[in-house]
Amino acid sequence: MSTDTKNILVEKATTSKIDQIDFDNLKFGSVYTDHMLVCDYKNGVWETPKIVPYQPITLDPSSKIFHYGQSIFEGMKAYKDGNGDIFLFRPLDNHKRFNISAKRMAIPEIPESYFMDGLTTLLELDQEFIPTKKGSSLYIRPFMFASGNGFHASPADEYKFIIACAPSGSYFSGKVKVLIEQTYSRSANGGVGFAKAGGNYAGQFYPTQLAVEKGYDQVIWTDDTEHEYIEEAGAMNIFVRINDTLITAPTSDRILDGITRKSILKLTEDLNIPTEVRKLSVTEVVNAAKDGSLKEMFGAGTAAVISPISGFGYKDTDYVLPELEDSYASKLKNLITDIQYNTSEDKFGWRYKVNK
């Protein structure tokens, strides 16, 4: 039966997959909730959003997504506290960045009401899929792609916006070992590195595969001209601590304006942790590793929150980072996750309660 909630059509699934999910052993993003949000852009307007049972998508072989790669996405999470209340973390920032990505990829922007009302209605419907175990959450994937047909190299005339969700455990288990990239680039000036475009990630897979074959978990991306400046860690922003100062690269055409990154910068300001947003050379990092002033490195992003780096490789040499009892990474991760799970004060107004 279809109902109309907040101007969103809802078609409920006749059966549920909830009993098939082992919430104590969740992998990341591999099992899905009962429903998904779908909204089509046709004839120059967004149609009424619909929540339907989770299902495959049927597309014509000439759909432009297959040929010209007009595709963007976001990564978000929903959390449930001890009272069963549901929370999001800075979701309006996700919507804003989603539309920044859409504009860069010549995709029509999605209205905030469609994004937020659609998401909250979906979460209310599938709230039983939100894990309660600390470290687990409901991963949310809003995405949009060109569904219009044609082989002509031009923007599509039709698009599809979807939100799908997956109850998930941790993205990484333990620390990761990374390789500083000297040949390949993630993005370039004037490109789409700042957008969450699918092709950005597809282009990372091959260099990352080469690094994995050498015994590393991820790649640290460097600039596209000299390969001399640190930019991102895998699919995350990167932070480097030299002595007591935390350093991260400034955002640019090449670097994603991460929401976790922005949260860390606000927290370090609040905690009076010395922090610098500036260009950071590979030479400076290597020299700091050699003289012992390099204390820690970590990636920051929605999926992993904060992922500590155990060591890095550069020019056939491996450098091991020290084990710290009171690291910035653990302190900052705890502060962020306590806000996300509603176990601490949120003086920054980042927590967004979903009405049940």
C-alpha positions as CSV (number, residue, x, y, z in Angstrom):
1,M,0.0,0.0,0.0
2,S,1.3,3.5,-0.9
3,T,0.9,6.4,1.6
4,D,1.9,10.0,1.4
5,T,4.2,11.2,4.2
6,K,5.7,14.7,4.1
7,N,4.8,14.7,0.4
8,I,6.8,11.5,0.0
9,L,5.1,8.4,-1.4
10,V,5.8,5.3,0.7
11,E,5.4,1.8,-0.5
12,K,6.2,-0.6,2.3
13,A,8.0,-3.9,1.8
14,T,5.8,-7.0,2.3
15,T,8.5,-8.9,4.1
16,S,11.6,-7.8,6.1
17,K,15.2,-8.9,6.0
18,I,15.8,-7.8,9.6
19,D,16.0,-11.4,10.9
20,Q,18.7,-12.3,8.4
21,I,21.2,-9.7,9.8
22,D,23.8,-10.6,12.4
23,F,24.2,-7.3,14.2
24,D,27.1,-8.7,16.3
25,N,29.2,-9.4,13.1
26,L,28.5,-6.6,10.7
27,K,30.8,-6.0,7.7
28,F,30.9,-2.6,6.2
29,G,28.2,-1.8,3.6
30,S,27.4,-5.4,2.6
31,V,23.8,-5.9,3.9
32,Y,20.9,-3.5,3.2
33,T,17.7,-2.2,4.8
34,D,14.2,-3.0,3.6
35,H,13.6,0.2,1.8
36,M,15.3,2.9,-0.3
37,L,14.4,6.4,-1.5
38,V,14.1,7.1,-5.2
39,C,13.5,10.4,-7.0
40,D,13.6,11.0,-10.7
41,Y,14.5,14.2,-12.6
42,K,12.6,14.5,-15.9
43,N,11.4,17.3,-18.1
44,G,13.4,19.8,-16.1
45,V,11.9,19.1,-12.7
46,W,12.3,16.7,-9.8
47,E,9.3,14.4,-9.4
48,T,7.8,13.4,-6.1
49,P,10.2,11.3,-4.0
50,K,9.2,7.7,-3.3
51,I,10.2,5.2,-0.7
52,V,10.1,1.7,-2.1
53,P,11.2,-1.8,-1.2
54,Y,15.0,-2.1,-1.7
55,Q,15.4,-3.5,-5.3
56,P,17.5,-3.6,-8.4
57,I,17.5,-0.7,-10.8
58,T,16.6,-1.2,-14.5
59,L,18.5,1.0,-17.0
60,D,18.7,1.2,-20.8
61,P,22.2,0.3,-22.1
62,S,22.4,3.8,-23.6
63,S,22.0,5.5,-20.2
64,K,24.7,8.1,-20.0
65,I,26.0,7.0,-16.6
66,F,27.5,4.0,-18.4
67,H,29.3,6.2,-21.0
68,Y,30.2,9.5,-19.5
69,G,30.3,8.9,-15.8
70,Q,27.9,11.6,-14.4
71,S,27.7,10.2,-10.9
72,I,28.1,11.6,-7.4
73,F,27.5,10.3,-3.9
74,E,27.7,11.2,-0.2
75,G,28.6,9.2,2.9
76,M,26.6,9.6,6.1
77,K,25.7,7.6,9.2
78,A,22.7,7.3,11.5
79,Y,23.2,6.4,15.2
80,K,20.8,5.2,17.9
81,D,21.3,6.1,21.6
82,G,20.4,4.1,24.7
83,N,16.8,5.6,24.6
84,G,16.3,4.5,21.0
85,D,16.5,8.0,19.7
86,I,18.0,8.4,16.2
87,F,20.6,11.0,15.3
88,L,22.5,12.2,12.3
89,F,25.8,14.1,12.3
90,R,25.9,17.4,10.4
91,P,23.6,16.2,7.6
92,L,23.0,19.7,6.2
93,D,26.7,19.8,5.4
94,N,26.3,16.6,3.5
95,H,23.4,18.1,1.5
96,K,25.4,21.2,0.8
97,R,28.4,19.3,-0.4
98,F,26.2,16.9,-2.5
99,N,24.9,19.9,-4.5
100,I,28.5,21.3,-4.8
101,S,29.4,18.0,-6.4
102,A,26.2,18.0,-8.6
103,K,27.0,21.4,-9.9
104,R,30.6,20.5,-10.9
105,M,29.3,17.4,-12.7
106,A,26.5,19.3,-14.5
107,I,23.9,17.4,-12.6
108,P,20.7,19.3,-11.3
109,E,20.9,20.1,-7.6
110,I,18.5,18.3,-5.3
111,P,16.2,20.5,-3.0
112,E,17.1,20.3,0.7
113,S,13.5,19.3,1.5
114,Y,13.7,16.3,-0.8
115,F,17.1,15.3,0.6
116,M,16.3,15.8,4.3
117,D,12.6,14.8,4.4
118,G,13.3,11.8,2.2
119,L,16.2,10.7,4.5
120,T,14.4,11.2,7.8
121,T,11.3,9.4,6.5
122,L,13.5,6.5,5.3
123,L,15.2,6.3,8.7
124,E,11.9,6.3,10.6
125,L,10.7,3.4,8.4
126,D,13.9,1.4,8.7
127,Q,14.9,2.4,12.2
128,E,15.1,-1.2,13.5
129,F,18.2,-1.6,11.2
130,I,20.2,1.0,13.1
131,P,22.7,-0.8,15.3
132,T,23.0,0.0,18.9
133,K,26.5,-1.4,19.4
134,K,29.2,1.3,19.8
135,G,31.4,1.3,16.7
136,S,28.5,0.2,14.5
137,S,26.0,2.5,12.7
138,L,23.6,2.7,9.8
139,Y,25.7,3.8,6.8
140,I,23.7,6.0,4.5
141,R,24.6,6.4,0.8
142,P,22.8,9.2,-1.1
143,F,23.8,9.1,-4.7
144,M,22.7,10.5,-8.0
145,F,23.5,9.6,-11.6
146,A,22.6,10.2,-15.3
147,S,19.7,7.9,-16.2
148,G,18.9,9.7,-19.5
149,N,19.7,7.9,-22.7
150,G,22.0,8.7,-25.7
151,F,25.5,8.2,-27.0
152,H,26.1,11.9,-27.6
153,A,28.8,13.3,-25.3
154,S,26.7,15.8,-23.4
155,P,24.9,16.0,-20.0
156,A,21.9,13.8,-19.7
157,D,18.3,15.1,-19.6
158,E,17.2,12.7,-16.9
159,Y,18.7,11.8,-13.5
160,K,18.0,9.5,-10.6
161,F,18.5,10.3,-7.0
162,I,18.6,7.4,-4.5
163,I,19.3,6.9,-0.8
164,A,20.2,3.4,0.3
165,C,21.3,2.3,3.7
166,A,23.4,-0.5,5.2
167,P,23.9,-1.5,8.9
168,S,27.6,-1.5,9.2
169,G,30.5,-2.3,11.6
170,S,33.9,-0.6,11.5
171,Y,35.4,0.4,8.2
172,F,39.0,-0.5,9.2
173,S,40.1,-2.8,12.0
174,G,43.2,-1.5,13.6
175,K,45.9,0.8,12.2
176,V,46.8,1.0,8.5
177,K,50.1,1.0,6.7
178,V,50.3,3.4,3.8
179,L,52.6,4.1,0.8
180,I,53.3,7.7,-0.3
181,E,52.5,7.8,-4.0
182,Q,55.2,9.0,-6.3
183,T,53.7,8.3,-9.8
184,Y,49.9,8.5,-9.9
185,S,47.7,11.4,-8.9
186,R,44.2,11.3,-7.4
187,S,43.2,14.6,-9.0
188,A,44.6,17.8,-10.7
189,N,44.1,21.6,-10.5
190,G,40.8,22.5,-12.2
191,G,39.5,19.0,-12.0
192,V,36.9,17.3,-9.8
193,G,38.9,16.3,-6.8
194,F,36.8,18.4,-4.5
195,A,33.6,16.7,-5.6
196,K,32.5,13.3,-4.5
197,A,32.3,12.0,-8.0
198,G,32.4,8.2,-8.6
199,G,35.2,8.5,-11.1
200,N,37.6,10.0,-8.5
201,Y,37.4,6.7,-6.6
202,A,37.6,4.5,-9.7
203,G,40.9,6.2,-10.6
204,Q,42.3,5.4,-7.2
205,F,41.8,1.6,-7.3
206,Y,44.7,0.7,-9.6
207,P,47.4,2.6,-7.7
208,T,46.0,1.3,-4.4
209,Q,46.0,-2.2,-5.8
210,L,49.7,-1.8,-6.6
211,A,50.4,-0.6,-3.0
212,V,48.5,-3.5,-1.6
213,E,50.6,-5.9,-3.6
214,K,53.6,-4.4,-1.9
215,G,52.2,-5.0,1.6
216,Y,50.5,-1.6,2.3
217,D,46.8,-1.0,3.1
218,Q,46.3,2.4,1.4
219,V,48.0,5.2,-0.5
220,I,48.9,8.7,0.6
221,W,48.2,10.9,-2.4
222,T,50.6,13.7,-3.3
223,D,50.2,16.7,-5.6
224,D,49.9,16.1,-9.4
225,T,53.0,18.0,-10.5
226,E,55.9,17.4,-8.2
227,H,54.5,14.6,-6.0
228,E,56.1,16.5,-3.1
229,Y,53.2,17.6,-1.0
230,I,50.9,15.5,1.1
231,E,47.2,15.7,0.1
232,E,44.9,12.8,1.1
233,A,45.1,9.3,2.6
234,G,43.2,6.9,0.5
235,A,39.7,8.1,0.4
236,M,40.2,10.3,3.5
237,N,41.6,13.6,4.5
238,I,45.0,13.3,6.3
239,F,46.4,14.8,9.5
240,V,50.1,14.7,10.5
241,R,51.3,15.4,14.0
242,I,54.9,16.8,14.3
243,N,55.9,17.3,17.9
244,D,52.7,18.7,19.4
245,T,51.4,20.4,16.2
246,L,48.7,18.9,14.1
247,I,49.0,19.7,10.4
248,T,46.6,19.1,7.5
249,A,46.5,20.3,3.9
250,P,44.2,23.2,2.8
251,T,41.2,22.3,0.7
252,S,41.5,23.0,-3.0
253,D,40.3,21.8,-6.4
254,R,42.1,18.6,-5.6
255,I,41.1,17.9,-2.0
256,L,37.7,17.1,-0.6
257,D,36.3,19.4,2.0
258,G,35.7,16.6,4.5
259,I,33.0,17.0,7.2
260,T,35.0,15.0,9.7
261,R,38.1,17.1,8.8
262,K,36.1,20.3,9.6
263,S,34.9,18.8,12.8
264,I,38.5,17.9,13.9
265,L,39.7,21.5,13.1
266,K,36.9,22.9,15.3
267,L,37.7,20.4,18.1
268,T,41.4,21.2,18.1
269,E,40.6,24.9,18.3
270,D,38.4,24.2,21.2
271,L,41.0,22.1,22.9
272,N,43.8,24.5,22.2
273,I,45.7,21.9,20.3
274,P,48.3,23.6,18.0
275,T,47.0,23.1,14.5
276,E,48.2,24.4,11.1
277,V,46.3,24.2,7.8
278,R,49.1,24.5,5.3
279,K,51.0,22.7,2.6
280,L,53.0,19.8,4.0
281,S,55.9,18.4,2.0
282,V,56.9,14.7,1.9
283,T,60.4,15.8,2.8
284,E,59.2,17.4,6.0
285,V,57.3,14.3,7.0
286,V,60.3,12.0,6.2
287,N,62.7,14.2,8.1
288,A,60.4,14.3,11.0
289,A,60.2,10.5,11.0
290,K,64.0,10.3,10.9
291,D,64.5,12.7,13.8
292,G,61.7,11.4,16.0
293,S,59.5,14.5,15.9
294,L,56.8,12.7,13.8
295,K,54.4,11.5,16.5
296,E,51.3,10.3,14.6
297,M,49.4,10.3,11.3
298,F,45.8,9.5,10.7
299,G,43.1,9.6,8.1
300,A,39.7,11.3,8.7
301,G,36.4,10.6,7.0
302,T,32.8,9.5,7.5
303,A,33.3,5.8,7.1
304,A,36.2,5.3,9.4
305,V,35.8,8.5,11.5
306,I,39.6,8.5,12.3
307,S,41.9,5.8,11.1
308,P,45.4,5.8,12.8
309,I,48.4,5.1,10.5
310,S,51.0,2.7,11.9
311,G,53.7,3.6,9.4
312,F,54.4,4.7,5.8
313,G,56.6,3.7,2.9
314,Y,58.6,6.1,0.7
315,K,61.3,5.4,-1.9
316,D,61.7,1.8,-0.8
317,T,62.1,2.7,2.9
318,D,59.5,2.0,5.6
319,Y,59.0,4.4,8.6
320,V,57.3,3.2,11.7
321,L,55.3,5.6,13.9
322,P,55.5,5.4,17.7
323,E,52.8,3.9,19.8
324,L,51.2,6.7,21.9
325,E,49.1,6.1,25.0
326,D,47.3,9.4,24.7
327,S,47.2,10.1,21.0
328,Y,45.4,13.0,19.3
329,A,43.7,10.4,17.1
330,S,42.1,8.5,19.9
331,K,41.1,11.7,21.8
332,L,39.5,13.3,18.8
333,K,37.8,10.1,17.7
334,N,36.3,9.6,21.1
335,L,35.0,13.2,21.2
336,I,33.4,12.9,17.8
337,T,31.8,9.5,18.4
338,D,30.5,10.6,21.8
339,I,28.6,13.4,20.1
340,Q,27.4,11.1,17.3
341,Y,26.0,8.5,19.8
342,N,24.5,11.2,22.1
343,T,26.7,10.2,25.1
344,S,28.2,13.7,25.6
345,E,27.3,17.4,25.3
346,D,27.1,18.8,21.7
347,K,28.1,22.4,22.1
348,F,28.7,22.8,18.4
349,G,25.2,21.9,17.3
350,W,26.4,19.0,15.1
351,R,23.9,16.4,16.3
352,Y,20.6,16.2,14.3
353,K,17.8,14.4,16.0
354,V,15.4,12.4,13.7
355,N,11.9,12.6,15.0
356,K,10.3,9.2,15.5
